[in-house]
Amino acid sequence: MLNVGAVLGLLVAGVLADARGNKKIVLLWFGLAAAFLIMLSIKLEATWLVYAAVLLTGIFVFSAQVLVYAFVGLLYPRSPPSPPTPRFPVGGR
């Protein structure tokens, strides 16, 4: 269930980050990930509640990490490539 949640979370988080902005969604996702991780420490009697908690935890925990990669890419865009270095020093071998 955790991995199923991870796949679902990546799809939802990507769409939301594109629509609402990456920074807002990263903060929201990490907050919800923390809340659901705390919820996993509470004993749940019903089996379906445990499965739902694990699914929701997977949605937010794994996709929050991937959102950070995209956020860092926006903060630090790729620098232009450096000019190629010559194979041999200038003036001969």
N, C-alpha and C positions, 0 to 999 in steps of 0.2 A: 504494500500500500504506500509505503514511503516513496518508492521510485515512481509509482503511478502519479502521486502528487507532485513529484519533481517535474515530470514531463508536462503535466497540466499547468503547473505554476510558471514554467518557462514560456509557454505559449501566451498565457494571460498577462504575465509581467511585461513581455515584449510589446504587446499591443498597447497596454496602458502607458508604458514608458514613452512610446512613440506619440501617443495622443496627448498625454498630460505633462510630459517632461520627466526626464530621468531622475533628477535629484529628489523630487517629491515622492516618486514611487519607490526609490531606494530607501528613503527614510521610513515611509509607511511599511514597506516589506520587512525591514529589519525590526521594526517595532512589533509587527504581527508575528514574526518568527520568534521573537523573545517571549511573547505572550503564549504562543502555542507550545513552545518548549517547556515553559513553566507548567502549562496545563498537563503535559505528559507526566509530571511528577505527582499528580493527584490520582488517587486510586479511583478508577471508574468501574462500576459494577457491571454495566451492560457491555456486552462484547461489541455491539455495533457502535457504541460511543468511543470505545478504544480505537476501532478502525477509522472512525471519522476524525478523531484527534490526530492519529498518525498521518492520515491523508492530508489534513490541513497543515500539519507541521511540515510535511514534505513539500507542499505547494510553496510555502513561504521561505523555508530555510535554504533550499537549493537554488531557487531562482533569485534570492537576494544576493547571493555570491556572484552570479552571472551578471546581474544588473550593475554591480560595482565595476566589472571589467568594461562594460560599455560606458559607464560614467567617467572612468579614468581616461578612456579613449577620447572622450569629448574634451576633457580638461587639458590633455597633453596630446595634441594632434601630431601626426607623424611629421618629422622634419624632412626637408627636401633631401634627396640622395646626394651624397658627396661625389665630387668628380672622380672618375676612375684613376687609379694610380698606375703609372707605367710599369711594364713588366721588367724592363731593364733600366738602370740609372741613365740619366742623360749623359752623353759623352762616351758611350760604349759599355762594355761588359765589365 
